[in-house]
């Protein structure tokens, strides 16, 4: 499959780290570096499986995590008492994450102010035209929420399916059409419902890439009722206004 989605359009490596920290409910000041590193590498493998273009920054952060992990595994030298108070090798990473988190939250606040300003000069929209961010149905899910849901779908697929030799009959364009057709008949569809009746690994990947492409061009919106909850897919509010 040669179809590619440009990953940097969605999220970056620091977003992935913050996502893992939030998902695992760990203290950002005391990151369990071995656990987070393993999970980060698992996500990179999933991105490779999907044939997504991974920016060099993702690989660089992976190398940084592995370096920190190796330093923390090394025992302190017994002859040097000053090493007892050695700087935590995670300190620089934590500092970068906190700074990035601060700017990301500030950007979110500015976006919320923009939405409030816009709404103060317009008539209250109908229910179906309310932007996803303000809809009672939930909040926007991230790329990594999608990948988490996708990994769960893969685990539920019989392993023998991955070893079947089936001619690649599924294209991303076809699956984009299929997803949009489903959303004509249903206002909201759950992510896992789109994978019912799949016949091959190629079809699974094509469906997922179709969802990413539709999200990127803002034809659909992906939401969750709660963090790490089930993902719901609907037509994007901007499309509904056309």
N, C-alpha and C positions, 0 to 999 in steps of 0.2 A: 504494500500500500504506500503510495508516494505522496498522498495528501498530507499537508502539514499545517498546523496552527501555530502562529508565532506566540510563544508563551509569555514574553515580556509584556504583551498587551494586558495581561491579567495581573500577575503578581510577580514578586521577586523573591530571592532567597531569604531575606530577612522577614518577609511576610510569612514564609513557610515556617521559620523558627518560632515566630510569635504564635502562629497557629498551633504548632505542636505543644508549646508551653501552655497555651490556654486549654487545648484539648485534654492534656494530661493533668491539668490543674496543679502545676508545679510552681514553686517560688522562683521568679525570674532572677532573684539575687543568689539563688542556690540551685542552679540548673544541674540535674542529674545527667552529666555530659555523656556518659556511655549510652544511656537509654535514648536521649535525644539524637545522638549521632546515628545510632542504628535506625531509628525511625526516619531520620532525614535521608539516609542512604536508601531505605526502602522506597521512599517517595521518588527519589531520582530513578530508581529501577522501573517504577511504574511509568514515569514520564518517557523513559526509553522504550518501554513496551508499546506505548501509544505513538511512538515515532514523532514526538514533539521536539521542536527545536529548543534545546536547553542553552540558555545564555551562559557565557563563561563565568559569570558571577556565582552561579549555582555550584559549579565545580570548585571554585575558589573557596567558597564557604564550607564545602564538604571537606576540603583539604585542611582548612583551619580547624574544623571540629575534630578531625582525626589527630591533628597535631596536639590540640589541647587534651584530648583523651589520652594520648601517649604520655604526655608530661605528667598527668595526674596519676597514671599507673606506676610511674617511676618512684621508688622509695626514696625518701630524703637521705642525704648523706649524714651518717651519725657523727662524723667528726666536726661538722660545721653547725654550731648552735644557732647561727644567724638564719639558717634555712628554715628554722621553726616558724619564723615570721615572714617567710617568702611570700611574695605577691601571688595571689590566686591566679592561675593561668586563665581563668574564665573572666577575669575582671575587664579586660579590653572588650571582649565580646558583649558582656552585659551592658557596658557603657554605650556601645553602638546600638544595641537593641533598645535601650531606654530612650536614647536620642531619637531613633527612628520612630518609636512608638509615640513620642511626644509630637513629632511633626505630623504623623499620620492622624492622630486624634485632633490636632489643630485643623487639618484639612477637612476632617469630617465635620467639625463645628462650623467651618465656613460654608460647607455645602448645605448644612441644615439651615443656616441663616439665609442663604440664597433662596432655598425652598420656601421659607417663611415669608420672605420679602415678596416673592413672586405671588404667593397665595393671597397676600394682603391686598392685592390690586385686581384680583380676579374673582368671578363668581365661584361659589363652592362647586367643584366638579361632581359629576355623577359617580356612583360607586365604582363602575367599571373603568373610569378614567383616572382614578387615584394612583399616583406613582407608587411603585412597589415599596419605596422606602417608607411611605406613610400608610400603607395599607395594613389593615388589621390582620391580614393573612400571615404576616411574619416579616422578617428582615432578610436582606440580600445574603445569599450564601457565597462563599469564596470559591476560587478554583480548587483549593485544597479540600474544601468540603465535598466538592464533586468527586475528586480523586478518592477520598475516603469512601464515599458511597460506591464508587466504581469498583474499588478493591473488594468490598463486601459482596457485590454482584458476582465478581469472579470466583469468590470462594464458594458461592452457592451453585455454580455451574459444575456439572459432572466432569471430573478430570479426564475421562475418556474422550470427551468432546474435543479437547485440545490436541489430541493425537489423530483425529480424523483427517484424512486428506480430502478436502473439498475444494472444488474450483472456486476461485474468488468471484462471487456473483454480486457482491454488495459494494456499492460506492457510497461515499459520504454525501454526494448530491442526492442520491436516491433516499438516503435516510433523513436528510434535511426535509425532503418532500413528505416523507412518512410522518415525521414529528409534527410538522405544520398541519397536516391533514388530521391527525389525532386531536390537535388543539382547536380545530374547527368544530369538532364534534363534542369536545369536553373543554370546559373553561380551565380546569386545573387537572394535571396528571402527575402522579408520583413518579419519581425518577426510576425506581425499580420496575415499574409497570412497563416501561419502554423496552425492557429486555426479556419479557415473557415470550417464550416460543423461539428464542434464538437458536440457530442451527450450527454456528461455528464461531471460533474465536475471532475470525475476520469480521463477522457481522457485529459482534460485541464492540469491537474497536471502532467500526464505522459509525455505530449509533452514538458512541461517546464523543467522537470527533464532530459529529453533526451537532450535538448539543453545545459543544464549545464554540463552533462557528456561529451558530444562531445566537449565542450569548454575546459573542464579540460584536456582531453587527446589530445587536439590540433588537432582534426579532422576538426573543423570548427573555423572560426573567426567571431566575432561580431563587427560591426563598426557603426559609426554615422557620418553624414555629419557635423552636428553641435551639440553642447552640448544639451542634453535632446531632441534631434531630433529623427526621426524614426530610428529604429534599422534594419540594414541589416545583413544578414547571408550569408557566402560564405565558400567554402572549404579553409582550412588553407594553406598558401603558402608552409609550410614545407612538407605537404602531396603532393602538386602538383609537388614537385621536385623529388618524389620517382619514 
